[in-house]
């Protein structure tokens, strides 16, 4: 699956459009990681546990989007966008969406 | 006598935490800036553009979606200072440097991701910021700020820059 966040795929021609495909996941923070991050909060800097958690979740959202694109017969997704939103205390939604297309 | 000890503990713990946070927080920030400068210098020849289309003379062999993210938070001392700043208004320099560090780190991770996948340039770079909610406690603070940078990495037939 070819992914791009540009409107076209550089060097390829788009033959068919299949519409919007989306993938999302809602993740809660592991309590142990949260306590560690709370301690880290005192001295500041990067909260590595959260960085990894969100990166992992974003990858999962992307994979769900790719699965949906495959199911409609696309071989590429263009104009992919990411969004993160804090849904409730301690949980975040990672969302990926784009336009499924067929390129040659 | 006991009330004095109680007062000592009540004042001593926050003040001790502030001093600890100040010492460690400043060291962490200084080290991060040194690392950012060194890595930026090393990857200076790797182009990252916000243009949506690549320059016309680049011969493109393949593309990849790349991303880099980082979650950062202020130290306790700087949060305290930022809280004081709210009383009089104006620039909160400590948040400015925090976000600056985080964005530069995220862009560097994009470059590293693209480089690891054998790409030569990144176009259409986008930066996004999201606030994470705190799980424990209800002081309305934040558990950190996430910066995500993402873009389309290009494999080029012949490097034209």
Interface residues (C-beta under 8 A of the other chain):
Chain A: X2 X3 X4 X5 X6 X7 X8 X9 X10 X11 X29 X31 X34 X37 X38 X40 X41 X42 X43 X44 X45 X46 X47 X50 X51 X54 X55 X58 X62 X80 X81 X82 X83 X84 X85 X86 X88 X89 X90 X91 X92
Chain B: X17 X20 X21 X24 X25 X28 X29 X32 X52 X53 X54 X58 X59 X60 X61 X62 X63 X64 X65 X67 X69 X70 X71 X72 X73 X74 X75 X76 X78 X98 X105 X123 X124 X126 X128 X130 X131 X132 X133 X134 X135 X136 X143 X144 X146 X148 X150 X151 X152 X154
